[in-house]
Amino acid sequence: MGNSFGKLFKITTFGESHGRCVGVVIDGCPAGLKLEKKDIQEELEKRKPKAEGISTGRREEDEVEILSGVYKSYTTGAPICLLVWNKKARSKDYEEIEKGLVRPGHADFTSFFKYGGFSDLRGGGRFSGRITVSFVLAGVVAKKILKERLKIEILAHTIQIGEKKIEKVKISEIRNNVYKNKMRCANLKVAEEMEKLVEKIRREGDSIGGKIEAICLNLPLGLGEPIFDNLDGEIAKALFAIPGVKGVEFGRGFEVVKLKGSQNNDLFRIKKGKIITETNNSGGILGGISNGMPLVVRIALKPPSSIFLPQKTVNVRKKKEEILRLKGRHDACFVPRAVPVVESILAIVICDFAQRAGLIERVISKSPYYH
Ligand SMILES: Cc1cc2nc3c(=O)[nH]c(=O)nc-3n(C[C@H](O)[C@H](O)[C@H](O)COP(=O)(O)O)c2cc1C
């Protein structure tokens, strides 16, 4: 299995939805970074299911334990192990799936056969949205390094749920509004409409997808290691580790097929002595290398496959067609919960590239002993 990511800021994730815990080992974090339980707790809070009527009924405490790599509130340079215990797993709800009735649209089918029937199917096992806790844990550390050393800011927000979308939005609205509403949308009016839509779909026993946009500000020019470790390529790869991600586009993305070169080219200008581009159709990346403009990426997430309407499936243990009537606690839409996860993934990738570019020292705080 490919559970690790990164070359210098390297993470290895572990855990399943109904196993004992979910967590991460981070190797390559500089020494001298202030890291306290409360910093991590704040970020975990953002990922928790907030909304009755939208999200899963599973209410986990998600209290982090720092097992290694931190001493007297500072990172030591040793591997950092962070974990969260699973306390509210209710495996009874997954009896049908364990009997072999795989959920259409979920990873139950592929994981069952790939691992010869040994995979943990309870709650989606290793393929559950629960594993994104590990990404948030590593993301806290990466975000802190990037903020402290390079003043990089990463913002994500919901831009579409079903047919409901936001139009233009200001950076200040994203900063101020996203974590003030359940939908993680920067426009509070549209957020209400999105919420009503998801509630309606949930009452129908169905589910719905959506889109997230993420922006990285203050990204230095030169991140990315062409040809195979392009910045956009590695970001896309890491974003696809989020369960349910079905598409990733940068800048104008798929819209470029309709444009002429004269419309798509970002013209260079000089502003206050700095070379910038007039537009940002490239989303801040040229040739797999950051160009100093804001990085803009959009992510399409599918509707959760776990719906409460009866569905035809196959019992893979008996090789027999059956009807699945799902029980349990499922998100009618997981887009809002994925917003902090997207921020975390971006932070992890950018932190790795910043280290590869030599922008982050071994010791991050000022130290008289640093050689
Ligand atoms: C935060 C989060 C929560 C999720 N919750 C659910 C859920 O409640 N029900 C569901 O069917 N899928 C949920 N998913 C998505 C599935 O885990 C995912 O669709 C499944 O593993 C199959 O992978 P794929 O869609 O990438 O092919 C969630 C994903 C995320 C990121």
The ligand as an SDF file (V2000), in Angstrom:
LIG
                    3D

 31 33  0  0  0  0  0  0  0  0999 V2000
  -14.3600   13.8530    5.0740 C   0  0  0  0  0  0  0  0  0  0  0  0
  -14.9250   12.7430    4.2440 C   0  0  0  0  0  0  0  0  0  0  0  0
  -16.0530   12.0620    4.6840 C   0  0  0  0  0  0  0  0  0  0  0  0
  -16.6110   11.0290    3.9190 C   0  0  0  0  0  0  0  0  0  0  0  0
  -17.7500   10.4270    4.3710 N   0  0  0  0  0  0  0  0  0  0  0  0
  -18.3540    9.4840    3.5800 C   0  0  0  0  0  0  0  0  0  0  0  0
  -19.5940    8.8930    3.9790 C   0  0  0  0  0  0  0  0  0  0  0  0
  -20.1480    9.2190    5.0420 O   0  0  0  0  0  0  0  0  0  0  0  0
  -20.1470    7.9650    3.1570 N   0  0  0  0  0  0  0  0  0  0  0  0
  -19.5540    7.6080    1.9660 C   0  0  0  0  0  0  0  0  0  0  0  0
  -20.0840    6.7600    1.2420 O   0  0  0  0  0  0  0  0  0  0  0  0
  -18.3950    8.1410    1.5810 N   0  0  0  0  0  0  0  0  0  0  0  0
  -17.7730    9.0670    2.3440 C   0  0  0  0  0  0  0  0  0  0  0  0
  -16.5870    9.6190    1.9280 N   0  0  0  0  0  0  0  0  0  0  0  0
  -15.9940    9.1850    0.6230 C   0  0  0  0  0  0  0  0  0  0  0  0
  -15.5300    7.7390    0.5780 C   0  0  0  0  0  0  0  0  0  0  0  0
  -14.6030    7.4920    1.6000 O   0  0  0  0  0  0  0  0  0  0  0  0
  -14.9710    7.4220   -0.8220 C   0  0  0  0  0  0  0  0  0  0  0  0
  -15.9130    7.7490   -1.7900 O   0  0  0  0  0  0  0  0  0  0  0  0
  -14.6250    5.9520   -0.9600 C   0  0  0  0  0  0  0  0  0  0  0  0
  -13.4790    5.6340   -0.1880 O   0  0  0  0  0  0  0  0  0  0  0  0
  -14.3140    5.5060   -2.3970 C   0  0  0  0  0  0  0  0  0  0  0  0
  -13.2290    6.2190   -2.9070 O   0  0  0  0  0  0  0  0  0  0  0  0
  -13.3550    7.1000   -4.2290 P   0  0  0  0  0  0  0  0  0  0  0  0
  -14.6500    7.8180   -4.1510 O   0  0  0  0  0  0  0  0  0  0  0  0
  -12.1820    8.0290   -4.1700 O   0  0  0  0  0  0  0  0  0  0  0  0
  -13.3150    6.1630   -5.3930 O   0  0  0  0  0  0  0  0  0  0  0  0
  -16.0060   10.6520    2.6870 C   0  0  0  0  0  0  0  0  0  0  0  0
  -14.8660   11.3330    2.2480 C   0  0  0  0  0  0  0  0  0  0  0  0
  -14.3320   12.3960    2.9950 C   0  0  0  0  0  0  0  0  0  0  0  0
  -13.1330   13.1260    2.4820 C   0  0  0  0  0  0  0  0  0  0  0  0
  1  2  1  0
  2  3  1  0
  2 30  2  0
  3  4  2  0
  4  5  1  0
  4 28  1  0
  5  6  2  0
  6  7  1  0
  6 13  1  0
  7  8  2  0
  7  9  1  0
  9 10  1  0
 10 11  2  0
 10 12  1  0
 12 13  2  0
 13 14  1  0
 14 15  1  0
 14 28  1  0
 15 16  1  0
 16 17  1  0
 16 18  1  0
 18 19  1  0
 18 20  1  0
 20 21  1  0
 20 22  1  0
 22 23  1  0
 23 24  1  0
 24 25  2  0
 24 26  1  0
 24 27  1  0
 28 29  2  0
 29 30  1  0
 30 31  1  0
M  END
$$$$
